[in-house]
Amino acid sequence: MLKDEPLIIRQSGTHLSEKVSFCEISLTPIDNRRLMSLCGHVDEHLRQIERRLGVEISNRGNTFQIMGTKEAVHLTHNLINNLYAQTENGTELTPSIVHLSLQESVQMLEKSKSHQIQTSYLDEMIPGSELTVKTRHGLIKPHSKNQYHYLKSIASHDINFGIGPAGTGKTYLAVAMAVKALESERVRRIVLVRPAVEAGERLGFLPGDLSQKIDPYLRPLYDALYEMLGFEKVSKLMDRNIIELAPLAYMRGRTLNDAFIILDESQNTTREQMKMFLTRLGFGSTAVITGDITQVDLPKGTVCGLNHAISVLKDIPEMSFTFFDATDVVRHPLVQRVVEAYERYENSSKGTKP
């Protein structure tokens, strides 16, 4: 039961009257280990929630009291219940897990213009649905509306584009859907592709065989696979060629049937390379193309294949395009601020050009 009471607060030497809501939660069953995980070391998780949602939280045992605006209290109530539920299977909450769980609540709070809180589409998602991926570390699910649209599109389209800034989960979620498709036997293999273009650096000659030469470019894909499947299983699948990692240049002339293909960092493809890749798709296959059009490392004067593909293919209904923005960033909170700052700078620069 929420109670509204007036509160006198001090701001810049002025007394302001504002209605504040109070809420009390009693978490059950009582489990000291789960409660410690929820609160964090020296209540660091509770303080993290307070900072992000602008509420005050006090607790004694399994009873939590929340004070703040009605919207913030409602969101905090749901968040605490959801976090406590996550600890049921032995999951130890970390600041990063709390941060990811907070993302949607913060977005809803910032965009809210009334005191009526609508149920989020994410609250309706249940473990085992087609838009959740179970891994050895727990469930992977979308944390924003665009991520939800992205996963839904991958599940229903054969060619999908995920376009947006760093940290929005484009590659990670694509790999998660690839793993899900492989484990459910919807595809027979995963093919991970990346253009071998240096990020503004001249790396020169790289020693070793083909695998060792392209490893540095494919490292983010390796990391996602290791996190979801474990090092030993990934190694076995790669030895059996069920998971294949390849540079884009080696895709020409191939037809990929019953495969889940991911082209990462596609902003570094040329027009010709993008067309070549898209025409590799065989029967029973799904392709996901990810990229950030603000971080192109192609030589000056070269047309970006991703930009060109958006213009050419945007009206084909069988293909999906998901455009992420700064609100979808799921890394450190400052990453979102960095992306927003660069967007503002670039927009202002365009406005000042003659």
N, C-alpha and C positions, 0 to 999 in steps of 0.2 A: 504494500500500500504506500503510495507516494503522498507526502504531505507538503503543501506549499506554505511557506512562512516568509514574511518580509525580513530582509537583512540589511543593516546599515553598513556599507563598506566605505573605505577611505581611498580616494584616488586623486592624486595631484592636489591634495589639500581640500577636496570637496566631498561632502557627504552625498552619496547617491543611494536611492532605495531600489532594491531589485528583489524579485521573488526567487527564492532558492528552494529546491526540492530535496527531500531526504528519503533514503531508501535503506532498508535493512535486509540482508540476505543471511540465511542459515544454510550452509553447505552440508549435504549428507551424501553418503555415509561419512561419519567423522573418521578421518585417516590423517594422522600427524605427518606422515611422509608426503602425502599429496598436498597437504596444506603448506608445508615448507617449500615444496616445489612451486606452488602457486605464488607464494609471497616473494620467493627468491632470497638470496643472501642479504641480510639486514634490510629486508623488505624492498629490495631494489626493483622488483617487478611491479609492486604497487606504486612506488614512486614514479616509475616509467609511465604507468597508466595515468597517474595524476597529472604529470607534465603535458602529456599529449592531449588529454581530454578536458583538462581544466577542472578537475574535481578534487575533492578531499576524501580520502579513504582511511578509515580506522578499523581495526579488527581486534577481536579477542576470541581466541580459539577458532571455532568454525563460523563465527558470526562477524559479518562485515557491514559497516555503515558507510554509506556514500552520500556526499553532499555536493550539490552543484546545480546547474540549470536542469530543467526537466529533461531536455534532449540528452544532455551529457550523462545524467544519472541513468536514464533508460539504457543507453548504449553501454555504459560501464557495467550495469547489472547483467546484461546479456553476455558481455565479454568475460566477466569473472566466471559465470556459469560455464561458458564454453571452454575456457582455459582449464577449469577444474575437471571437466569431462575428459579433456585430453590426457590428464594424468592417470586416468583409470587403468590404462593398459601398461603402465610403467614408464611412460614418457616423462623425461625430466625437462621441465620448461627452462629455456634459456632466454636471455635478452633478445636474441634474434627471432626466436619463435614468438615472443610477446609482441615484438615490433611488427611482424607480418600479420599477426592477428589484429593488431591495432589499425592497420592501414585502412580497411574499409570503414571502421568506426569514425576515424578522423575525417575521411572524405565525406561521410554522411553528415557529420557535425558541421563541417565547413560549408556545405551546400544547403543545409537546412534553413528554411525561411519561416517555419512555423513550429508550433509545439506538438504537432502530430507526427510521430515517428512511424514510418511505414516499414513493414517487414521486408528485409532485403532478400533478393533472389538467392543469395548464398545461404541463408538460413534454411532454405528448402532443400538444399543438397544433402544427401545422405551417403554414408560410406557405401561403396559398391556401385554407385551410379556411374554412367559413362563419362562424367566429367570429373571424376576423382581417380587418382592413380595410387595404388598401394605399393609401397616400397619397403625395404627392410628397415627404414628409419621412420616409417609412418605413412600417413596419407598426404598426397600432394593434391591441392585443389586451388582453384583461382582465388585471388584476393582482390580483384577489382572487376568492374563491369567489362572492361576491354579484354581482360584475361579470360573471363567467362565466355565472351563472344568468340575469342580465339580458339579455345578448346572445343566449343560447340561446332565451329566451322571445320576444324580438323576432323571431327568425328563424322561430318556429313559431306565434305567436299574432297575431291581427289587432288586439287592443287590449291594451296593456301599460302598467302603472303602475310608475314608478321613484320610490321614496319614501325620503328620507334626508337627512342633513345636508349642508352645503356641502362641496364639494371631493371628492365621492365619484365623480364622473365621470358622473352621471346624464344631463346635457344633452349633454356632449361625445360620449359613446358612442352616444347616440340620433342625433345629427347624423352620426356616422361610419356608422351603419347606413343612414341615409337616403341618404347619398352612395353607398354601396355598391349600394343598391337602384336608384338612378337610373342609375349607370354600367353596371350589368348589365341595364338595361332592364326590370326587374321592375315599375317604376313610371314614369309619364310626367312627374311633377313632385314637388317637395317644397314643402310648405306649413308654415311656421313661425309659430306663434301664441303670443301672450302677453297676459295681462290688463294693461291700462294702469293699474297701481296704484302710487303712490309708496311707497317704502320708508320710511315714517314721516316723510316730509317733504312740505311744501306747495310744489310747483314752480310753481304758478300757470299763467298762459297761456304756451303754447309757440308761438313764431312759425313760419311756414313752411307748406308743404303737408302732406298726410296723411303722406307718407313721412318728412318731416323731423320731424314731431311724434312719431311712434312709434319713430324710430330709437334714442333713448336706452333704451327699454325692451327693444329687440331686440338690443342691442349684443353680449351674450354669444353669441348665435346667429351673428351676423355674424363674430365673431372665430373661432369654430370652423370656419365655412365657409372663411374666408380661409386658415386654416392648412392645411386639407385640400386645397383646390382652387386656391388662389391668387386674388389680387384680380381679375385680368383675366377669368378664367373665370367667377367668381361674378358679376361685373358683366354679362357677356354672357348668362348664364343668367337673371339677373333681368330684363334688358331683354326677353328672349323669354318672360317669365312662367313659365319652367320652375321657377325658385325664387321662391316668393311669401312675403312677410312681411306678416302682417296682425294687427291688434288683435283680440282675442276678440269684441268687440262687433260686428264686421263679418262674423262667421261665420253669423249667423242666416239661415235660409232657403236655405243652400247645401247641395249634395250633392257630395261629393268622391270621384270615381272614379279608380282607378289612381294614387293619390297616397300619399305617405308624409307623415303629418301629425304634428307635434310640438307639444304644448301645454306650454310651459315655465312655471315658477313657478305651478303650478296651485293651490297653497295659497291664492292670492289670487283664486280664483273663488268665486262664490256657488253655492248648490245649483242654482239655475235655470240659471246659466251652464254648469256642468259637464254637466248633462243635455242642454242645447242642443248643446254641443260633441260629446258622445258620439254624438248622433243625426245628426251630419253625415257619418258614415262611409258611403262607397259601395262598390261592387264593386271588388275588386282593390286595396283600400287597406289600409294599416297605420297605426295611431295609437299614439303613445307619449305618456304623460302623466307629467311629472316635477314633483316638488315637495318641499318641506321643511316639514312640519307644525309645526316649532318656530319658523318665521319667517313668521307670518301678518301681513299688513299691512292686513287688512280693517277697516272701522269696527267699533268695539266693539258687540257684540250681533249681528253678522252671522254666520250659520252658514258655516263653511268648506266649500266644495264638495268639496274633496279628502277631508276627513275623512268627510263624508257618503257619498261614493262608495265609500270603503273598506267602510263598514258595509253599504251596500245591495248592492254587486256582488261581494263577496268569495267568494260560493259559486258563481259562474258559472264553470264549468271552462274555457270558451273564452277567458277573460281571465286575464292573468298579473299577479301582484303581486310585486315585488322590493323588499325592505326593506333598505336600507343602514344601516350603523352606523359608528362612529368608526374601526374597523379598515380600512374601505374608502377612507379619505381618501388622495388621491394628490397633495396639494399639499405645501407646506412641512411638515416633521414637527411643528412647533408647532401647525398647524391641527388635527391629530388631538388634541393635548393640550387645546386650547381646547374642542373639541366634547365631549370626555370630561368636562372640568371643568363645563361648563354642564349636562350630563346629570346629573352627581352633585348639583349644586346644586338643579336642578329636582326631582329625586327626593326629596332631603332636605326641600325646601320642602313637597312634597305630604304627606310623612310627618308634618310638624309642624302641618298644618292640623287644626282641631278637627272 
